[in-house]
């Protein structure tokens, strides 16, 4: 399988450019790709550039540093609506 573009995620299935596969199959495919040797990366990004993709949020665990939302809009700021919470904090309702 070659690199494919993720089109959408629907419950337990992932659709990638015409292929439908389950998350487990996708995870196995990613695992089969193997690890990347860091020295093989031609231009690794700097710590400052890495920090530009991060944000901090308050949570029941304290302040968490994590990757910011990828989507950037000109008029509407992107954000995560809910913080990370401990397991069992919400009822299992679908």
N, C-alpha and C positions, 0 to 999 in steps of 0.2 A: 504494500500500500504506500503510495506517495503522500507527501504533505497535502492536506486538504483544508478547505476553509469551513469553519464551523458556521452553519446556517442558523440553527435554533436548537433549543433544548426543550423537550416536551416530556415532563414527568420523568420516566426512567429510560427514555430513549434520546439519542443524540442524532441529528441529521447533519451529515457532512457531505456537501456537494453530491447529492444523489444517493449516498450510502446511508442506511439506517442501521445503527448498532446500539447495543446496550452499553451503559456506563462501564460495566466490567470489561467488555470487549475493548472499549476505547482505552481504559486504563492499562490493559494488557499490551495493546499496541504501543502506547507511550512508553511503557516499561521496556518493550523490545527494542525501542530506538537506542537504548543504552545511554550511558552518561557522557557528558561532554568534558573533555580535558580542558581545564581553564587556560592552559598555555596555548591551546589551539585557537582561541578566540582572538581575531586580529586586532580589534580596538575595544578592549573592555572599557565600560563606562566608569567615570570617576566617582568618588564618594559623594561629591557635591551634586552630580547629576542624579545619582541614586536617591539622594535625599529629596530631590525635587518631585519624585514620584510617591513620597510617603506623606502620611498625615497622622495626627494623634487624636484619639477619641477617649472620652470618659466612659467607664464601664464599671460593673460591680467588682471587677478585679483591680480597679485603679485605672491609671492612664495607659492606654495601649497604643503602640506605634505600629501602623500597618500601611499597606498599599492603598493609595487614594483611588477613587473611582477613575476608570480609564476614560470614560466619555467626558468631553469638555465642550460646553455649549457657550455661545456668545452672550445670550441673555439669561439663561437659567443655570444657576450653579448646580453642579452634581454633588450628591451627598449620599451617605448611608442613612436610611431612616431609623434603623434600630441598632443599638450597640450590641456587642457580644455579651451574652448572658450565660450563667451557669446551666448545666444540664438539668432539666426538670423545672425550669423557671416558667415554662408555658405548658398549658394542657395540650396533649396530642389531638388536636382537632383539625379535620380536613374538610 
